[in-house]
Amino acid sequence: MKTEKTKTHPVRYSSDSFFASKRRFHIVRNSADDNRPWMVHDFFAMVYILEGSGTYKTSKRQKSVKKGDVYFLNAGEPHRWLVKSGVRNITFYFKRSFVTGILSALPFKPFLKDACLLDFAEGRQNGFFSIPLLAGQSLEVRSIFESMLSEYDEQSDCYEISIQALFTRLLIVLHRFHARKIARIDNEYGREKQAIISALEFIQSNYTRDLTLQEIAVPPLRPEYFSRLFKKHTGYRVIEYLNEMRILKACDLLEHSDKIVIEIARAVGYQNITFFNRMFKKLMHTTPKGYRSAKMRMKKVS
């Protein structure tokens, strides 16, 4: 397997060298450890944690995962493990061509959108999405993963069709679990959910100005309590979400406008250009000027 590595970029894996000739997927039982560097690949992954626990880091966020969890990883997303205890998993790597036909036939769009799979199919990058499962649910999902692995290892007649059917079954099962979870959240946390929605809408409309937690928090919720709810429902702290939105807006302006960097910083809510540059580098792993130059080079090539 060939890799490309530089001092400032993760190890890169290409589908051309990773997958066997004409094969659209690869399934393996493997382990994770802290010694592995940051890596990125141009294909997708769906992982079931067999044993252990740790933190899965991507370029924009990190998430604690444990035995029995399932997560999806999008193509082009830098990632690595921070292991707390020995992690073993079954990983299903697949190309976009494997999943597009399956997704087009499935009706449950909300789950697919949440799980990044629509972004997979349409070529957008939406990072990382995990699904914590209850004990009974986890056993059912594990059984499907192990059946896919067994089919792949044996490669009997029609094994590719069988794996495709098992993968479809897996999506249906996860959708049902997800739908029940959402229904439970709707029933138990209706007020909380509406508060978060209102806050997200407020941030979307006001991110260009200096915002405080007191302004964003929805009455009668106290700012400290609201902050915990926001993290619970979105996976982000309020300031993390606000900064990520601003930087993504800045990326759009860098690519599609002629404004200078300091004008863009102010346009997305940063009055301090030094802080803007630091935050941009933290989230995008390059400078604003470097990002603009890279986009311009890509346009010339295309």
C-alpha positions in Angstrom: 0.0 0.0 0.0 1.6 3.3 -1.1 1.4 6.4 1.1 2.4 10.0 0.7 3.6 11.9 3.7 4.9 15.4 4.4 5.8 17.2 7.5 2.6 19.3 7.5 0.1 16.9 6.1 -1.4 13.5 7.2 -0.5 10.2 5.6 -2.6 9.9 2.5 -4.2 6.7 1.2 -5.6 6.5 -2.4 -8.5 4.2 -3.4 -6.4 3.2 -6.5 -3.8 1.5 -4.3 -6.0 0.6 -1.3 -8.7 -1.4 -3.1 -8.1 -4.6 -5.2 -8.7 -4.1 -8.9 -12.4 -3.2 -9.7 -13.4 -3.8 -6.1 -15.6 -1.1 -4.5 -15.1 -2.1 -0.8 -12.8 -3.7 1.7 -13.7 -5.1 5.1 -11.2 -5.9 7.9 -11.0 -6.7 11.6 -8.2 -4.4 13.0 -6.9 -2.6 16.0 -6.3 1.1 16.8 -3.4 2.6 18.7 -1.9 6.0 19.6 1.2 5.4 17.4 -0.7 5.8 14.2 -0.2 9.3 12.6 -2.9 11.5 11.3 -4.3 10.0 8.0 -6.7 10.8 5.3 -8.2 8.8 2.4 -10.4 9.5 -0.6 -12.9 6.7 0.3 -15.4 6.3 3.2 -15.4 4.2 6.3 -18.1 2.7 8.6 -16.7 1.3 11.8 -18.1 -1.0 14.6 -16.1 -0.9 17.9 -15.7 -4.5 19.1 -13.6 -3.8 22.2 -12.1 -0.9 24.1 -12.6 2.8 24.1 -10.9 6.1 23.2 -11.3 9.4 21.4 -11.6 9.7 17.7 -10.2 13.0 16.4 -10.9 14.7 13.1 -9.7 18.0 11.8 -12.7 19.8 13.3 -13.8 17.9 16.3 -13.2 14.9 18.6 -15.6 12.3 19.9 -15.4 9.7 22.7 -16.4 6.2 21.4 -16.5 2.9 23.1 -17.4 -0.8 22.7 -20.6 -1.2 20.8 -20.6 2.2 19.0 -20.8 2.7 15.3 -19.4 5.7 13.4 -19.1 6.9 9.8 -16.1 8.8 8.4 -16.3 10.8 5.2 -13.7 10.9 2.5 -11.1 13.6 2.7 -11.4 13.9 6.5 -8.1 13.9 8.4 -8.4 11.6 11.4 -6.6 9.6 14.1 -7.2 7.6 17.3 -6.4 8.5 21.0 -6.8 5.1 22.7 -7.8 4.7 26.4 -8.0 0.9 26.3 -7.2 -1.6 23.6 -9.5 -0.9 20.7 -10.5 -3.6 18.2 -13.0 -2.9 15.5 -14.5 -4.1 12.2 -14.0 -1.4 9.5 -15.9 -1.4 6.3 -14.2 0.8 3.7 -16.1 1.7 0.5 -16.1 3.9 -2.5 -18.8 6.3 -3.4 -19.9 4.1 -6.3 -20.8 1.3 -3.8 -23.2 3.4 -1.8 -24.9 5.7 -4.3 -27.3 3.2 -5.7 -28.3 1.9 -2.3 -29.0 5.4 -1.0 -31.1 6.4 -3.9 -33.5 3.5 -3.2 -33.9 4.3 0.6 -36.6 6.6 1.8 -35.3 7.7 5.2 -33.6 10.9 4.2 -33.3 12.5 7.7 -31.2 9.6 9.1 -29.1 9.5 6.0 -28.5 13.2 6.2 -27.6 13.1 9.9 -25.2 10.1 9.2 -23.4 12.0 6.5 -24.3 9.4 3.9 -26.1 11.8 1.7 -23.0 14.0 1.8 -21.0 10.9 0.9 -23.2 10.2 -2.1 -23.2 13.8 -3.3 -19.5 14.4 -2.8 -19.8 16.9 0.1 -17.6 16.6 3.1 -19.3 16.5 6.5 -16.7 14.8 8.6 -17.6 12.4 11.3 -20.9 11.0 12.8 -21.2 8.4 15.6 -24.2 6.4 16.8 -24.1 5.2 20.4 -26.2 2.0 20.7 -28.0 0.2 23.5 -26.8 -3.3 24.4 -29.5 -5.2 22.4 -29.1 -2.8 19.4 -25.3 -3.2 19.5 -25.5 -7.0 19.3 -27.7 -6.8 16.3 -25.4 -4.4 14.5 -22.4 -6.5 15.5 -24.0 -9.6 13.9 -24.4 -7.8 10.6 -20.9 -6.5 10.6 -19.5 -9.9 11.3 -21.7 -11.4 8.6 -20.3 -8.9 6.1 -16.7 -9.7 7.2 -17.4 -13.4 6.9 -18.7 -13.0 3.4 -15.7 -10.9 2.4 -13.2 -13.4 3.9 -14.8 -16.4 2.2 -15.7 -14.7 -1.1 -18.1 -17.4 -2.1 -20.3 -17.0 -5.2 -22.3 -13.7 -5.2 -20.5 -12.5 -2.1 -20.6 -8.9 -3.4 -24.4 -9.0 -3.8 -24.7 -10.5 -0.3 -22.5 -7.8 1.3 -24.6 -5.1 -0.5 -27.8 -6.6 0.9 -26.2 -6.8 4.4 -25.1 -3.2 4.2 -28.6 -2.2 3.1 -30.0 -4.2 6.1 -27.5 -2.4 8.4 -28.7 1.1 7.2 -32.3 0.1 7.8 -31.5 -1.2 11.3 -29.5 1.9 12.2 -32.3 4.1 10.8 -34.9 2.5 13.1 -32.7 2.9 16.1 -32.0 6.5 15.2 -35.7 7.2 14.6 -36.6 5.9 18.0 -33.9 8.0 19.6 -35.1 11.1 17.9 -38.7 10.4 18.9 -37.5 9.9 22.5 -35.6 13.2 22.4 -38.7 14.9 20.9 -40.9 13.6 23.7 -38.4 14.2 26.6 -36.6 17.3 25.5 -39.0 19.2 23.3 -38.4 22.5 25.0 -34.6 21.9 24.9 -34.6 21.1 21.2 -36.6 24.2 20.4 -34.2 26.3 22.4 -31.3 24.9 20.5 -33.0 25.5 17.1 -33.8 29.1 18.1 -30.2 29.6 19.2 -28.8 28.1 15.9 -31.1 30.4 13.9 -30.0 33.4 16.0 -26.3 32.6 15.4 -26.9 32.2 11.7 -28.5 35.6 11.5 -26.0 37.4 13.8 -22.6 35.7 13.5 -21.2 38.8 11.8 -21.3 40.8 15.1 -19.7 40.3 18.5 -22.0 37.8 20.3 -22.1 36.8 24.0 -23.4 33.6 25.6 -26.0 35.7 27.4 -27.4 36.9 24.0 -27.4 33.4 22.4 -29.0 31.6 25.4 -32.8 31.3 25.1 -34.8 32.6 28.1 -35.7 31.4 30.6 -32.7 29.1 30.4 -29.6 30.2 32.3 -26.5 30.7 30.1 -24.5 28.0 32.0 -27.4 25.5 31.7 -28.0 26.4 28.0 -24.3 25.9 27.3 -24.5 22.3 28.5 -27.7 21.7 26.5 -26.0 23.1 23.4 -23.1 20.7 23.8 -25.4 17.8 24.4 -27.5 18.4 21.3 -24.9 19.6 18.8 -21.6 18.1 20.0 -20.1 21.6 20.1 -19.5 24.2 22.7 -21.3 27.4 21.7 -18.0 29.2 21.0 -16.8 26.3 18.9 -19.9 26.3 16.8 -19.8 30.1 16.3 -16.1 30.0 15.3 -16.6 27.1 12.9 -19.5 28.9 11.2 -17.5 32.1 10.9 -14.4 30.3 9.5 -16.6 28.4 6.9 -18.1 31.7 5.9 -14.6 33.2 5.6 -13.6 30.2 3.4 -16.5 31.0 1.0 -15.5 34.7 0.8 -11.8 33.8 0.2 -12.8 31.6 -2.7 -15.6 33.6 -4.3 -14.7 37.3 -3.6 -11.7 39.7 -4.1 -11.9 41.1 -0.5 -8.6 41.3 1.3 -8.2 39.1 4.4 -8.8 41.8 7.0 -12.1 42.8 5.3 -13.2 39.1 5.3 -12.3 38.8 9.0 -14.4 41.7 9.9 -17.2 40.6 7.6 -17.6 37.3 9.5 -17.4 38.8 13.0 -13.7 39.0 13.9 -12.3 42.5 14.7 -8.9 41.1 15.8 -7.1 39.9 12.6 -4.5 38.0 14.7 -7.2 36.0 16.4 -8.9 35.4 13.1 -5.7 34.1 11.5 -5.0 31.9 14.5 -8.5 30.4 14.5 -8.5 29.9 10.7 -5.2 28.0 10.9 -6.5 25.9 13.8 -9.6 24.8 11.9 -8.4 24.7 8.3 -4.7 23.8 8.9 -3.5 26.6 6.6 -3.5 30.4 6.5 -6.3 32.4 4.8 -3.9 33.4 2.1 -2.8 29.8 1.7 -6.4 28.6 1.5 -7.2 31.2 -1.2 -4.0 30.3 -3.2 -4.9 26.6 -3.1 -8.4 27.2 -4.4 -7.1 29.4 -7.2 -4.6 26.6 -8.2 -7.4 24.1 -8.2 -9.6 26.3 -10.5 -6.7 26.7 -12.9 -6.1 22.9 -13.1 -9.8 22.2 -13.7 
